Amino acid sequence: MANLQNKEIFNVFFREKPAMMLIGLKNAKGAVYASSLAKSIDCTYSHVVKILQEMQKAGLVNFEKQGRLKILTLTKAGNEIAEHINGIRNLL
């Protein structure tokens, strides 16, 4: 996203934070936690968890419990959607 105008038009089509969460999960190297995702998209932890729960209900995200931590992964559908969102973002 080269300039502010492109960012603004992207936000017209997509809510910025949820779209960036999917893209962030897709591009992640290694394990991703809600807290690290919140930090990377400059969002509160509670807001990220709320959005992730909606994404889980929609079959886009999985929570994998490892001890006290929950690792986030995209489902096949979530990965496809993230790819499309990223493609559109790059076109704008």
N, C-alpha and C positions, 0 to 999 in steps of 0.2 A: 504494500500500500504506500505508494509514493507520496501522496499529499493528503491534506486535511479533507479536501472535497471528496476524494475517493473513500475515505474513512466514513464520512457523513452519509454518503449514498449507500455504502454497505450496511450501515446501521438503520437505514430506512427499510431494507429488506429483511434484516436479521436483528434480533436482540443481541447486542454485542457480547455480553458476558457468556450466555449459554453457547453461542457459536464459537467463541474463543476457548471455552472449556473443551468442546469436542476436538477442535484443532490442536489444543495443547495435549490432550490425551493421545491423539493420533501421532504427534511428532515427538512424544516423550521417549527419552532414552532411559530405560530402567523403570523401576517401580514408581508409581505415582500415588500419592495420598491426597485426600481432600485438602489438608492444610497446605501442602506444597502447591497444589493447583490454585488455591485461593490467592496465595502470594504471587504466583506467576501472572495472574490476570488482574491483580490489584482489586480484590473483592473480599468481603468478609467471609470467614469460615462458615458461619451459619447460613448465609445466602448460597454459598457453593453447595453445601449439603442438601439444602432444600431443592435446588435445581437438579442435583445428581439423583435425588430420590424420584423426581418426576421422570428423569431420563431412564432410570432403572425400570419404572413402571411401564415405560414405552418400549422397553427392550433394547435400549441403546448402550447401556452401561452395566457392567457387573461389579459387585463388591466381593472381593475375596478376602476372607478373614485370615490373618496370620498372627496368631497370638492376640495382642490387644489392638493391632493395626488392621486397617482395611485398605487393601490395595485395589486401585481402580483399573479396570480394563474396558475397552470398547468391545461390544459384540460385533458380529459380522455386519449387521444393519447399521450400528453406530459408526463403524469404520467407513462404510460406504457414504453415509451422510456427511461425515467429517471431510472425506475426500471431495465431495461435491461442493460443500461450503468453501473449502480452501480454493477449489478451482474457480468458483465465482468471485471470491475475494481477489484472486490474482487477475481476473479479467477486468475488474473495476480499477 
